[in-house]
Amino acid sequence: MAHLSRLSENHALAVISLPYKAGLWVSHADDIEGEADDENEMKALERGIPALAEVHKDSALIQAVASEIMRMKDNWSQWEEECFYIVKQAPDVIQVVQAEFGTAEARHYRRFVLELGKMVAQAHSELSAFDAMETDKKEGFLSAMIGKFVGGVATMAENDAGHPANISPSEKSALSQLSAALKVSE
C-alpha cells in the first residue's frame, strides 16, 4: 500500500475498488445465462486481477492496486453493492490517479480496469483458459490467454464460443460505457 499512501483514505479506497467494481458491473450487464455464467465471470474477475497485474508489472501503481484488491476480499460484497455507480465514479478516480501518479500510471490504470472488464465479459467463452491454468500449471494463465488470442483467434469464426468478439450486446454496451468513462481511446 506504500505506493497508495500519498492518497487520502477515501481516494485510496476509490482507486483500489474501481477495477473490481468495473468487473462486477460488466458481469451484471448480462444476467441472461444464469448461475454458471455468473460463476465463470466471478472466477475471471478474481483470477484476472493478479494475471493482469503481471501484464502491467512495470507499473508500481497496478502492483499496489492489485495486491490491495486481493487483500481486501472482505470488502468485495460491499463493492458489489456499489458497482452500479461505476460510470459516474470512473472519471473522478482517473483524475485522482493522473494528478497523483502522472500520465503514464494513469494509462496503465485505465488499461488495467478496461482489460479486467473485457476478461469478465469474455469469461463464458474464455473459461477454458482458466481451466488450463488449473490442469496445466506449466502453461499458466497468461500463456493460455495469449495463445488463445494470438494463435487461436485467426482460425476461428467470429461466432465461435472462444472468439474474443463473442461478447453479448449488453456486455459490449457496458464496455463501451466503461471505456468512455475511463477516456480510453483504442
Summary of the structure (lengths in Angstrom):
residues: 186
radius of gyration: 15.9
end to end distance: 30.1
largest distance: 48.9
contacts: 581
relative contact order: 0.17
helix: 80%
strand: 0%
